[in-house]
Amino acid sequence: MTYYDGFVIPVPTANRDRFLEHARLGDAVFVEHGALRVIESWGVDVPRGTQTDFYGAVQAKDDETIVFSWIEWPDKAARDEAMAKIMDPSFCDPRMDPEKNPMPFDGARMIYGGFEPVLVLEKADV
């Protein structure tokens, strides 16, 4: 069953191009290790809530844009195998080295999780 890693990240709006370059480099590593696709979405219509919202979830500042991203994997086993390799301290890909490809955002405020789909509805299904 398909598996997804999802992320919400507050990115300084001025760092959009730096973020895209960072993502192009790092996301390629996930694809090379079995991800089916990686989507990076720049927030353009993200409403502020009265109780909670994306901004509050990541403590976004006024000069930051919400990025909503996900990695699609064939299944959780493929994801776990890939992540074990990529996160292993002996993994030496410069695209994942924070010294060579630093995060242009505050990674401590990124939220993420892994998800299994419980309903998939496609145009052909309706």
C-alpha positions in Angstrom: 0.0 0.0 0.0 1.3 3.5 -0.9 2.8 5.4 2.0 3.4 9.1 2.4 5.7 11.3 4.4 4.1 14.7 4.9 5.8 18.0 5.9 4.7 21.5 6.8 7.5 24.0 6.8 7.7 27.8 7.5 10.1 29.1 4.9 11.3 32.8 4.8 9.5 34.2 1.8 12.8 35.8 0.6 14.4 32.3 0.6 12.0 30.8 -2.0 14.7 30.3 -4.6 17.2 28.9 -2.0 14.5 26.6 -0.8 13.8 25.3 -4.3 17.5 24.6 -4.9 17.8 22.9 -1.5 14.7 20.8 -2.3 15.9 19.9 -5.9 19.1 18.5 -4.5 17.7 16.7 -1.4 14.5 15.4 -3.0 16.5 13.7 -5.8 18.1 11.5 -3.1 14.7 10.2 -2.0 13.7 9.4 -5.6 17.0 7.6 -6.2 16.2 5.5 -3.1 12.8 4.5 -4.2 10.3 7.4 -3.7 7.8 7.5 -6.5 7.6 11.3 -6.4 8.2 14.3 -4.2 5.9 17.3 -4.2 6.9 20.7 -2.8 4.0 23.2 -2.6 4.4 26.9 -1.9 1.5 28.4 0.0 -0.5 30.9 -2.0 -4.0 30.6 -0.3 -3.4 29.5 3.3 -6.1 31.0 5.5 -5.5 32.0 9.1 -7.7 30.2 11.5 -9.5 31.4 14.6 -8.3 28.5 16.8 -5.5 26.8 14.8 -3.9 26.8 11.3 -0.8 25.9 9.5 0.9 29.2 10.6 0.3 28.4 14.3 1.3 24.7 13.9 4.8 25.8 12.8 5.0 29.1 14.6 5.4 30.9 11.2 6.5 34.5 11.3 5.0 37.3 9.2 7.8 37.1 6.6 7.4 33.3 6.1 5.4 31.3 3.7 3.9 27.9 4.4 5.3 25.0 2.4 3.3 21.8 2.3 5.3 18.8 1.0 5.1 15.1 0.7 7.1 12.1 -0.5 5.1 9.3 -2.1 6.6 5.8 -1.5 5.4 2.4 -3.0 4.8 1.2 0.6 6.0 1.7 4.2 8.7 -1.0 3.9 10.3 0.8 0.9 10.2 4.0 2.9 11.7 2.5 6.0 14.5 0.8 4.0 15.3 4.1 2.1 15.2 6.3 5.2 17.4 3.8 7.2 20.1 4.2 4.5 19.7 8.0 4.0 19.7 8.8 7.7 22.6 6.4 8.5 25.5 8.5 9.8 27.8 6.7 7.3 25.6 7.9 4.3 27.9 10.3 2.5 25.8 12.1 -0.2 26.7 15.8 -0.3 23.2 16.7 -1.2 22.1 15.7 2.3 25.1 17.3 4.0 23.9 20.4 6.0 27.3 21.9 5.4 27.0 21.7 1.6 23.2 22.0 1.3 22.0 24.0 4.3 18.3 24.3 5.1 17.1 27.8 4.2 14.5 27.6 6.9 14.3 26.7 10.6 14.1 22.9 10.6 13.1 22.8 14.3 9.7 24.3 13.3 9.0 21.8 10.6 6.3 19.3 11.4 6.2 15.9 9.7 4.7 12.4 9.9 4.1 9.2 7.9 0.7 8.3 6.6 -1.2 5.4 5.0 -4.1 6.3 2.8 -7.5 5.2 4.0 -9.5 6.5 1.1 -8.4 7.2 -2.5 -11.0 8.7 -4.8 -10.1 9.4 -8.4 -12.0 10.9 -11.3 -12.7 7.5 -12.8 -14.3 6.5 -9.5 -17.1 9.1 -9.5 
